[in-house]
């Protein structure tokens, strides 16, 4: 029957059947030769009721089942696959958090570089104005410095926007609240490479002049 529950084969199946019967057996009175008995003897005969009781108890226990063994192996395989999926999800979250955090560090470093470049261009503009006052350069040089400074300010705003986008993208992977601002404690630094390829990169490559 569809949708009905079936008992587990590992459980014990206990069946108890009991019966009770109370009856009178008038077979002797219905015998063909009963009328030949004397009337006094027939009057003394009386059918006495009898009680019969019967009971049985049956216990069934599965010792080994091929289908149950296959189900156990399938359950173990499913449990192992579930653990692997959990581990894969954990590694994916860690990788996503690492990538978003590194992207945030890179964007903040670009903001610092853009700010440093802007300060340099501001000093260049100030120097160009002083040199124009001294008559060393023309107004065109000052205008060129002003244009470079405005372009750098636009690049700084673009870098700050990218940093804000990277910070917002790193918040879900870093399990941070929306009202909390993520401020990385690490900074990007240049480290000397210990790879054997680094010594080859320092050598000049031969140039074929033929």
VOPAGU-486868 format. One record per residue: x, y, z of N, C-alpha, C in turn. Coordinates in steps of 0.001 Angstrom, whole numbers, padded with zeros to 6 digits, always signed. Layout:
// VOPAGU-486868
XYZXYZXYZ
...
END
This chain:
// VOPAGU-486868
+000852-001195+000000+000000+000000+000000+000883+001238+000000
+000616+002165-000916+001439+003366-001020+001215+004256+000188
+002332+004770+000731+002239+005670+001873+002140+004984+003211
+002049+003675+003251+001952+002971+004526+003345+002750+005088
+003443+002689+006381+004708+002468+007052+004971+000973+007173
+006205+000611+006949+006600-000787+007069+007541-000943+008251
+007394-002014+009012+008279-002200+010172+009705-002467+009733
+010646-002060+010551+012050-002279+010242+012381-003755+010369
+013217-004301+009435+013552-005731+009536+014451-006052+010714
+015029-005042+011347+015907-005307+012491+015134-005456+013797
+013892-005067+013799+013098-005163+015020+012524-006573+015162
+012278-006938+016391+011665-008239+016664+010172-008177+016383
+009686-009224+015732+008265-009321+015408+007634-010307+016385
+006816-009813+017314+006177-010640+018352+004689-010713+018054
+004184-011933+017952+002766-012158+017667+002187-013062+018747
+001096-012613+019346+000406-013397+020376-001031-013610+019933
-001440-014867+019933-002799-015242+019536-003413-016030+020685
-004569-015608+021144-005283-016300+022218-006734-016528+021842
-007296-017616+022299-008705-017925+022006-009326-018634+023210
-010607-018404+023401-011379-019057+024478-012715-019512+023896
-013122-020727+024228-014343-021318+023672-015128-022035+024771
-016381-021717+024848-017294-022390+025795-018446-022976+024974
-018641-024280+025031-019650-024919+024183-020198-026164+024878
-021308-026635+024313-021917-027909+024724-021961-028826+023507
-021636-030062+023715-021603-031020+022618-022814-031943+022725
-023893-031669+021953-025087-032546+022021-025027-033721+021048
-023830-034092+020640-023720-035165+019652-024263-036500+020192
-024036-036737+021477-024530-037995+022049-026055-038031+022067
-026672-036892+022336-028133-036873+022368-028733-037016+020976
-027974-036639+019938-028482-036735+018567-028118-038053+017886
-027599-038998+018660-027238-040292+018064-028506-041059+017659
-028459-041912+016629-029664-042623+016165-030268-043575+017199
-029432-044173+018048-029956-045149+019015-030285-044566+020361
-030404-043218+020429-030657-042613+021723-032091-042894+022207
-033045-043069+021283-034432-043310+021698-034639-044712+022271
-033719-045622+022038-033856-046985+022544-033512-047109+024029
-032875-046053+024561-032579-046085+026003-033859-045899+026801
-033886-046432+028019-035080-046223+028860-035337-044742+029106
-036623-044453+029313-036994-043043+029501-036375-042476+030764
-036265-043315+031843-035660-042820+033075-034179-042462+032869
-033520-043252+032023-032089-042975+031770-031899-041736+030907
-032862-041567+029943-032735-040394+029092-032980-039101+029864
-033852-039174+030877-034129-037963+031654-032950-037588+032539
-032173-038583+032926-031023-038278+033786-029835-037688+033007
-029841-037877+031704-028726-037336+030895-028872-035811+030749
-027791-035137+030924-027754-033669+030803-026387-033262+030224
-026441-032432+029208-025196-031973+028573-024565-030875+029419
-023320-031120+029854-022589-030152+030692-021703-029274+029787
-021784-027948+029900-020915-027077+029076-019445-027239+029461
-018558-027024+028475-017114-027150+028677-016411-025881+028174
-015290-025570+028791-014480-024398+028436-013157-024872+027827
-012829-024280+026669-011563-024578+025989-010787-023272+025787
-009535-023296+026208-008666-022119+026069-007452-022513+025238
-007023-021559+024383-005868-021819+023523-005082-020512+023367
-003774-020612+023402-002921-019431+023247-001595-019811+022613
-001049-018857+021812+000240-019093+021159+001011-017776+021080
+002312-017870+021205+003215-016714+021151+004301-017005+020126
+004464-016088+019152+005421-016271+018077+006354-015069+018019
+007653-015316+018024+008681-014267+017993+009554-014493+016767
+009748-013421+015957+010594-013476+014778+011665-012393+014886
+012909-012786+014656+014036-011862+014723+014951-012122+013523
+015235-011033+012774+016108-011150+011611+017560-011247+012067
+018248-012305+011655+019657-012489+011983+020548-011799+010947
+020255-011947+009709+021032-011322+008642+020098-011058+007462
+020287-009888+006846+019478-009505+005701+020384-008869+004655
+020333-009390+003433+021144-008823+002360+020704-007406+002029
+019419-007167+002020+018936-005817+001733+019339-004838+002832
+019315-005320+004096+019719-004449+005191+021209-004132+005125
+022037-005091+004755+023474-004834+004611+023746-003815+003508
+023015-003948+002401+023179-002971+001325+022729-001583+001772
+021663-001532+002550+021186-000236+003049+022201+000391+003997
+022852-000442+004815+023866+000083+005734+025061+000637+004958
+025495-000094+003926+026605+000399+003108+026225+001695+002391
+025010+001754+001884+024567+002984+001224+024499+004154+002209
+024068+003861+003445+024011+004926+004452+025405+005420+004810
+026366+004499+004919+027745+004909+005198+028315+005743+004061
+028014+005327+002837+028488+006098+001683+027846+007480+001654
+026563+007552+001961+025901+008851+001997+026456+009740+003094
+026777+009142+004253+027366+009925+005337+028742+010450+004949
+029523+009607+004282+030838+010055+003828+030717+011169+002800
+029780+011044+001871+029577+012099+000879+029104+013387+001540
+028256+013260+002559+027809+014454+003267+028955+015173+003958
+029862+014404+004567+031024+015025+005200+031924+015707+004175
+032092+015072+003015+032905+015676+001968+032263+016963+001455
+030957+016973+001335+030278+018188+000885+030413+019315+001911
+030319+018958+003193+030508+019979+004229+031926+020535+004181
+032908+019628+004009+034296+020069+003921+034516+020941+002686
+033905+020553+001568+034022+021356+000345+033403+022733+000542
+032270+022799+001227+031632+024096+001478+032503+024962+002389
+033113+024349+003406+033990+025106+004302+035190+025671+003554
+035810+024841+002697+036959+025317+001930+036558+026406+000943
+035369+026263+000359+034896+027297-000571+034682+028629+000143
+034135+028559+001368+033928+029790+002136+035265+030424+002510
+036225+029584+002926+037545+030104+003281+038223+030737+002070
+038121+030062+000913+038725+030613-000296+038060+031921-000708
+036747+031975-000603+036037+033205-000951+036420+034341-000010
+036503+034021+001293+036893+035053+002265+038321+035533+002019
+039229+034602+001680+040619+034990+001422+040721+035874+000187
+040009+035493-000864+040053+036293-002083+039481+037689-001858
+038348+037769-001187+037730+039080-000956+038597+039937-000041
+039235+039302+000950+040104+040063+001863+041338+040576+001122
+041935+039730+000278+043092+040180-000502+042710+041260-001499
+041523+041130-002091+041059+042180-003002+040864+043505-002263
+040385+043434-001023+040231+044648-000220+041588+045259+000099
+042568+044417+000456+043909+044934+000717+044497+045614-000522
+044299+044978-001683+044833+045559-002916+044157+046885-003245
+042850+046954-003065+042145+048203-003361+042561+049317-002406
+042758+048981-001123+043212+050005-000171+044633+050455-000484
+045456+049512-000947+046811+049898-001337+046784+050814-002555
+045878+050565-003483+045744+051452-004639+045279+052842-004213
+044433+052903-003197+044000+054206-002690+045178+054961-002093
+046022+054252-001336+047186+054912-000740+048165+055382-001820
+048345+054570-002854+049226+054986-003949+048651+056202-004670
+047335+056194-004882+046701+057327-005549+046809+058591-004695
+046650+058473-003382+046791+059634-002504+048227+060168-002525
+049194+059245-002516+050589+059663-002568+050899+060356-003891
+050365+059807-004977+050581+060437-006285+049924+061803-006350
+048755+061938-005740+048082+063241-005743+048894+064272-004971
+049448+063880-003838+050280+064824-003085+051510+065248-003899
+052089+064299-004632+053226+064656-005475+052829+065637-006565
+051694+065414-007188+051248+066323-008242+050887+067696-007675
+050375+067718-006431+050119+069021-005808+051423+069790-005593
+052475+069082-005176+053765+069750-005018+054336+070205-006367
+054120+069358-007393+054571+069757-008725+053857+071019-009201
+052551+071086-008933+051805+072280-009330+052297+073513-008573
+052551+073328-007281+053044+074451-006501+054417+074905-007017
+055272+073951-007354+056587+074297-007907+056450+074988-009259
+055498+074509-010074+055302+075140-011387+054827+076575-011242
+053982+076833-010277+053507+078206-010055+054648+079103-009582
+055494+078570-008687+056636+079380-008239+057594+079645-009397
+057801+078660-010252+058689+078850-011385+058099+079812-012406
+056747+079796-012515+056127+080785-013410+056294+082193-012860
+056178+082315-011545+056382+083629-010938+057813+084107-011164
+058732+083146-011137+060135+083510-011367+060431+083691-012836
+059486+083358-013726+059677+083531-015153+060430+082416-015827
+060512+081238-015168+061252+080113-015744+060361+079318-016697
+059069+079132-016330+058142+078363-017155+056997+079266-017578
+056200+078749-018487+055073+079522-019006+053773+079062-018347
+052694+079749-018729+051379+079369-018210+050947+078002-018719
+051453+077603-019850+051082+076287-020384+051590+075159-019483
+052762+075318-018934+053293+074299-018019+052463+074231-016748
+052033+075387-016248+051186+075393-015058+049838+074743-015356
+049291+075059-016534+048014+074457-016920+048143+072944-017062
+049282+072484-017601+049489+071046-017730+049544+070377-016352
+050170+071027-015391+050235+070481-014029+048857+070461-013381
+048064+071494-013638+046705+071523-013077+045853+070400-013671
+045994+070150-014965+045232+069066-015604+045651+067715-015041
+046952+067535-014852+047427+066274-014258+046881+066089-012852
+046813+067163-012092+046291+067060-010727+044808+066696-010729
+044019+067316-011629+042596+066988-011687+042374+065553-012141
+043183+065088-013069+043069+063684-013493+043409+062730-012349
+044407+063110-011579+044777+062259-010454+043696+062254-009382
+043034+063355-009179+041928+063388-008219+040788+062483-008673
+040539+062468-009987+039509+061555-010504+039918+060099-010306
+041197+059800-010518+041676+058434-010282+041589+058056-008801
+041838+059027-007937+041703+058766-006505+040257+058454-006133
+039315+059206-006677+037896+058931-006410+037502+057553-006952
+038037+057190-008108+037743+055877-008673+038333+054769-007778
+039534+054972-007301+040146+053976-006415+039385+053857-005103
+038917+054966-004561+038129+054916-003322+036804+054187-003541
+036177+054419-004700+034943+053683-004997+035176+052193-005130
+036271+051797-005795+036599+050379-005895+036898+049776-004532
+037530+050564-003656+037785+050064-002299+036486+049860-001527
+035534+050770-001698+034241+050595-001034+033506+049375-001570
+033588+049145-002890+032958+047952-003462+033622+046679-002938
+034946+046684-002840+035652+045507-002312+035319+045280-000844
+035154+046346-000088+034790+046202+001320+033380+045634+001454
+032473+046101+000602+031117+045556+000646+031061+044097+000213
+031898+043725-000775+031905+042336-001227+032528+041404-000200
+033427+041913+000620+034080+041069+001624+033263+040907+002899
+032251+041717+003084+031462+041627+004316+030700+040311+004447
+029995+039804+003396+029294+038516+003582+030238+037354+003836
+031366+037304+003128+032282+036184+003298+033009+036241+004626
+033207+037450+005161+033867+037593+006461+032884+037585+007620
+031592+037329+007329+030558+037231+008371+030513+038498+009221
+030598+039636+008576+030547+040905+009293+029154+041504+009176
+028767+042273+010171+027468+042919+010150+027487+044101+009187
+026297+044445+008707+026194+045537+007742+026532+046888+008363
+026408+046999+009686+026697+048269+010355+028145+048357+010818
+028919+047333+010584+030309+047312+011022+031229+047490+009827
+032165+048375+009942+033100+048664+008858+034325+047768+009002
+034687+047110+007920+035838+046219+007942+037100+047040+007711
+038022+046940+008636+039302+047609+008519+040392+046555+008629
+041027+046186+007507+042074+045163+007564+043252+045609+008416
+043835+044673+009133+044996+044933+009957+046295+044614+009232
+046203+044024+008046+047386+043673+007276+047632+044709+006184
+048834+044704+005708+049211+045585+004609+050010+044780+003590
+049987+045258+002353+050763+044606+001308+052215+045047+001407
+053125+044086+001304+054555+044373+001397+055284+043541+000359
+056388+044066-000101+057218+043359-001069+058222+042491-000335
+058174+041194-000595+059063+040251+000067+060023+039675-000968
+061286+039498-000612+062234+038897-001564+061861+037450-001842
+061968+037063-003073+061609+035707-003469+062764+034768-003198
+062421+033584-002675+063423+032545-002412+063384+031457-003466
+062619+031691-004525+062507+030695-005574+063794+030644-006389
+064204+029464-006866+065415+029405-007712+065271+030162-009015
+064027+030481-009410+063843+031239-010641+064225+032702-010470
+064311+033175-009205+064634+034579-008990+066054+034899-009458
+066995+033979-009286+068364+034242-009731+068470+034288-011258
+067605+033530-011927+067603+033566-013389+066963+034851-013900
+066007+035386-013141+065366+036628-013580+066324+037813-013505
+067366+037733-012649+068322+038826-012528+069367+038807-013636
+069519+037687-014319+070502+037593-015384+069938+038174-016683
+070775+038866-017436+070285+039387-018738+070104+038255-019727
+068985+038281-020410+068704+037258-021406+069511+037532-022665
+070068+036499-023263+070864+036724-024489+069986+037171-025637
+070483+038093-026419+069742+038664-027536+070434+038220-028830
+069661+037659-029694+070180+037209-030976+070268+038402-031927
+071470+038843-032228+071688+040003-033090+071985+039621-034545
+071756+038345-034860+072030+037925-036231+070942+038423-037182
END
